[in-house]
Amino acid sequence: MELPVVVGVDGSAPSLRAVDWASDEAALHGVSLRLVYASLWERYEGPALAQALGKPSERVRAATIVDSAATRAQRRSPDLKISAEVLRADAVSALVREARNASMLVVASRGRSGVAELLLGSVSLAVAARASCPVIVLRDGRRPQATTGPEQRIVLGVGDEPDSAAVRFAFQEAADRHAALHAVRAWRCPAHDSADPPLSAADTARDHEQRATDLLDRALRDAVAEHPSVRVRPRIVEGVARTALVEASRTADLLVVGARRHRGHLGLQLGRVTHAVLHHSACPVAVVPQRT
């Protein structure tokens, strides 16, 4: 049985847009959709306080939120198999656990917390840094639909892994969406290498550019053979990788980047490039874990 697409909901407008995206993804890949609401509110404040304040308990509120989200998803994709659950857990822990049995996890960049309006939401950042499946973070509700068609543009940031999970994920998304895939590899000539005479410096720069070209070719070779229908546009860019990817995201429908997961490491595991694009991308970002 294919694993479901899981989406975290909390009743906010961004999370409802995440439901729309997740519904489209589940329908596109022919898998089920699972909606999850997680909260520890009652553990700390209890239903008695809510009653005293004239507000519904969090349990009732949560049930209403997931039911409304499920109804929204079903209207969007009538044939979609949908399940929903309210979990008594903090949102990060719950979603990271759900990721163990998900094909992908979809979260909004911001939720109900006002503090999260200042930056990328702490929940989405922590989940993207710890989940064991691909995580799609929707940036400010932009590009709210996982649509298909030749006008679609998926950007892939190619790192140093020759056989990258991010490459495989991006190609599968491009194949299923009938989208063009723009594979971007950035390169720079280190300062200590360019302190040579002009002719030597030019040769050094060409060497770095050629290495980037060779790495890009190796990274894409197997995936190109497996997905001959995907229109691939490889691109070598001189400069900082995070800057090149953020710029490419301005005309993209999805940006795919990798994140290394080191076994036994319990902290947040996001590289500098992935961390930067999560905060600054102009389109949804798919963070694909790579085990090392």
Secondary structure as UniProt FT lines:
FT   STRAND          5..8
FT   HELIX           13..29
FT   STRAND          33..38
FT   HELIX           41..52
FT   TURN            53..54
FT   HELIX           58..76
FT   TURN            78..79
FT   STRAND          82..87
FT   HELIX           91..98
FT   HELIX           99..101
FT   STRAND          104..108
FT   HELIX           115..118
FT   HELIX           122..130
FT   STRAND          135..138
FT   TURN            140..141
FT   TURN            150..151
FT   STRAND          153..157
FT   HELIX           165..177
FT   STRAND          180..187
FT   HELIX           191..193
FT   HELIX           198..226
FT   TURN            228..229
FT   STRAND          231..238
FT   HELIX           241..249
FT   TURN            250..251
FT   STRAND          254..261
FT   TURN            263..264
FT   HELIX           272..280
FT   STRAND          285..291
//
